[in-house]
Amino acid sequence: MDYKSMIAGYKEDKGYSAGDEWVMREISRTHGHLLMCFKPSTGANTDTLDEVYALQRFADIQCEHAPWLLDVSTDAVKPGTHDEEIVGGYVVFLLMTKLPGTRIIYNHYWQLSLAERDEIRREFKKALLAVWDCGIYPQDSAPRNVIWDSQNRKCFIVDFEAIEHEGNSKRPEWTDKQFEYWKLAENRFLGFI
């Protein structure tokens, strides 16, 4: 069954008329989303550009609490690259510094002692403030984007696909609510591990 037949069948099943304005908008919107899934992109998306911008900024300033961009390469996707490839699409390869430690995982974090969680929060605050001092304001506030280096007792912030920066936003003010936003506050424990 082709795409148009499927849509016609759906409209009949739901009792919509061909002239129904909502239906036509939804069909158009869905068609646009389908094209994004199968049509190759010709350039980097905003998330990728934000990530490159942030990593380069950290390298330029030599931020101690975030990875640095070492190199970037772009190309068109070639056949045989990946089982979900869109041949001819745009691909970006980022080379960045490797950070010590491991991502904070919910189950592991809540099994740590209160003293160690308090230490992680203190070090997280230092890391986030250092990232903010670079003019980068992460929006994806999740513990998976925090690396804890238990050997050196230091936190790092990673994953900068969703950011605001000094060019389009003002620097946030620190409050302990940041611990809640990043799901590191004691009141964020859901009671199960």
Residue pairs with C-beta under 8 A, 6 or more apart in sequence:
1 9
3 34
7 27
11 17
11 18
11 20
11 23
16 23
17 23
38 86
39 86
40 76
40 77
40 86
40 87
40 88
40 89
40 90
41 86
41 89
41 90
42 90
43 90
44 52
44 74
44 90
44 92
47 161
47 162
48 92
48 161
50 160
50 161
50 162
50 163
50 165
51 94
51 159
51 160
51 161
52 69
52 72
52 92
52 94
53 160
53 163
53 165
54 66
54 134
54 136
54 160
54 163
54 165
55 66
55 67
55 68
55 69
55 94
55 96
55 160
56 69
57 63
57 134
57 135
57 136
57 165
58 66
58 67
58 68
58 69
58 131
58 134
58 136
59 68
59 69
59 70
61 133
61 134
62 68
63 130
63 131
63 133
63 134
64 130
65 126
65 127
65 128
65 130
65 131
65 154
65 155
65 156
65 157
66 127
66 130
66 131
66 134
66 136
66 156
66 157
66 158
66 160
67 96
67 97
67 98
67 99
67 156
67 158
68 96
68 97
69 94
69 95
69 96
70 95
70 96
70 97
71 94
71 95
72 92
72 93
72 94
72 95
73 92
73 93
73 95
74 90
74 91
74 92
74 93
75 91
75 93
76 88
76 89
76 90
76 91
77 85
77 86
77 87
77 88
77 89
77 90
77 91
78 87
79 85
79 87
81 91
99 147
99 149
99 156
99 158
100 147
100 149
100 151
100 152
101 147
101 148
101 149
101 150
101 151
101 152
101 154
101 155
101 156
102 147
102 148
102 150
103 143
103 144
103 145
103 146
103 147
103 148
103 158
104 120
104 143
104 144
104 146
104 147
104 148
104 184
105 143
105 144
106 143
106 183
106 193
107 193
109 117
109 120
109 143
109 184
110 117
110 189
110 193
111 193
112 120
114 186
117 184
117 186
119 153
120 148
120 155
120 184
121 179
121 184
121 185
123 148
123 153
123 154
123 155
124 146
124 155
124 179
124 182
124 184
125 174
125 178
126 155
127 146
127 154
127 155
127 156
127 157
128 138
128 157
128 174
128 178
128 182
129 174
131 137
131 138
131 157
132 171
132 172
135 165
135 166
135 167
135 171
136 160
136 163
136 165
136 166
137 163
137 164
137 165
137 169
137 171
137 172
138 145
138 157
138 159
138 160
138 162
138 163
139 162
139 163
139 164
140 159
140 161
140 162
141 178
141 181
141 182
141 183
142 182
142 183
143 182
143 183
143 184
144 159
145 157
145 158
145 159
145 182
146 155
146 156
146 157
146 158
146 182
146 184
147 155
147 156
147 157
147 158
148 154
148 155
149 155
149 156
176 185
179 185
179 188
180 187
180 188
